[in-house]
Amino acid sequence: MAKIQLIGPLENEVGVSEIFYDGETIREAINKFIDDYKDKLKKFLDPKTGFLSRYLMILVNTKNVIFLKDKLDTRLSQDDHIIIALPIGGG
């Protein structure tokens, strides 16, 4: 079972900091999360795809999903840790 951890505004909006989901791939686990919290995630979802907006950062075991070979279709292991965060910057 993979752990999904929410950080920052996403955590505040959803009201939980971590959730555990079964899923063969990162996409499957995140889709289960979206299904469970769709009402609280509206402003973080892409209206065209229904998936998380591209401005959210998804890390799996500290690696950004965009750098993984199979991206969201990367297979999950039992103890994988997925972090979903809204990157912020400042100057």
Secondary structure as UniProt FT lines:
FT   STRAND          2..7
FT   HELIX           9..14
FT   STRAND          18..21
FT   HELIX           26..41
FT   HELIX           42..44
FT   TURN            47..49
FT   TURN            54..55
FT   STRAND          57..60
FT   TURN            61..62
FT   STRAND          63..64
FT   HELIX           65..67
FT   TURN            69..70
FT   HELIX           71..73
FT   TURN            78..79
FT   STRAND          81..85
//
